[in-house]
């Protein structure tokens, strides 16, 4: 007969259920990356009715893995938000489930004002309240033509049977 302590120890050491997420209808792995790539577009973690979505850095990439809106910072922001929206939707989530974003800008001095305007407008369209926690960071991105990249964390309750 198994004791309560043994059951708790077994539960404590059980692997966490997780799986990769993607949405090929809007963005795919970069055509120039080695196949298979060494990261997932996102990771879904299910913990006793709580789902956590970890969205990898996402940028202005299309369904063929190409950078789009080269040189247009605002359009790259909008495409990035659209790509994250589609990744969330593929898992039954929305921006209302986002709790944190990390926002990487190639040139934060030049682009932060435009970024904040685009982000504010997008969050208003989504009727977000409260707003997610967020950090803005200047960074060299993985492709020279990309001007913005965003990673996100979403948390939502799910019914597991």
N, C-alpha and C positions, 0 to 999 in steps of 0.2 A: 504494500500500500504506500502511495506517495504522500509525503508530508506536505504541509502548507509551505514550509521553508523551501523544500525541493521544487515545488511548483513555482514559487516566486523566483527562485534562482534560474529555472528554465525560461520563464518569461523574460527575465532581465537579460538573458543571453540570446534570446531569439533574434534572428535578423530582422531589420526594419524592411518592410515591403516598399520597394521603389522600382521605378521604371522610367525610361527616357520618354520625352514627349517631343513632338514636332508638328508642323502643319505645312505639308508640301505644297498646298495650293497657293501660298503667299511667299514662302521663303524656303530655300534649300541650302545645303552646304555649298560653300564656295567652290566653283568649278576648278579653281587653281589649287585647292588644298589637296594634299595627298589623301587617297582613299584607303580605308575609311578614315574620317577625321578623328582627332583624338579628344573630342568633346561632344556632348549632347546639347541640342538647342535648349533643352530644359530637363529638369528631373522632377518627377512626381513622387512624393513620399506620403504614404497613408499610415496614420497612427490612430487606431481606435476611434474612427469617425471624424478625425481631423486630417485634412489634406493640406500639404505644403507643396507649393510649386516654386521651384528655383529656376528662374528664367536666365539663361546665359546672356552675356553681352550681345545685344541685338542692335543692328544698324539698318541702314537703307539698302537692303539686299532684296532682290526679286526672287521669283519662283525658280529661276534658272541659276541662282547663286551669284548673279552679277550685281555689282554696285550700281545703284540708280540715283538720279538727281545730282550728278557730279557738279560741284561748285555751287549748289543751291542749298544753303544751310537750312532754311525753313522747310523746304520740301523734304530734305533728309530727316528732319525731326518728325514731320507728319508721317512719313513712310515707316520710321522706326516705331512710332506709337501704333500705327496700323498693324505692323508685324507682331508686336507684343499682344495687341488685342486679339489677333487671330490665334496666337499660341494659347492664350488664356481660354478662348472660346473652345478650342479643341479639347479642353479638359473640363468644360462646363463652368468656367470661371469668368469674371469680368474685372474691370479696373476697381470695382468696389471691394474686391478681395485683396487688392495690393496693399501690403503694409510697409514696404520699403523699396526705394529705387536708389541705384547708384548711377550717376549720369556722368559720362566721360566726354569731355569736349576737347577737340584738338587744340583750339586756341580760346581759352576761357575768357581772356581779356577782350578779345574781339567779339565773341559770339554769345556770351552769357546773357546779355540783355535780350537778344532775339530768342535765345533758348527759353528764358523765363516767360517771355510773352507767348511763345508757342505752347509751352507746358501749361501755363495758366489758362489759356483758351481751351486746350484739350481737356483739362481737368474740369473746367466749367461745363463743357459739352457733356461730360460724363456725370455731372452733378455730384462730384466727390465731396463728401464731408463726413468724417475728417479727411484731410489730405494725408497721403502717405509720408512717412519719414523719408528723407532724401539727402543725398550728399552730391555736390558737384565737384568734379575733379578734372584737372587738366591732364591729358594723357596722349601719348603717341599711340594711335590706333593701328590695327593690324593691316590696314590698307591706306596708302597715302591720300586717296580721294575721299575717304570717310571723314566726316567732320563731327559726328556725334554717335555715341553708342550708349545703350542703357541696359542695365541688368535689373531684375525685379524679383521680389519675393511676394508670393500671395499665400494667404491662409484662408481655408473655407471648411465649413462643416459638410460632411458627406454621410450619406446613409450606406453603411456597409452591412451586407446580409451574410 
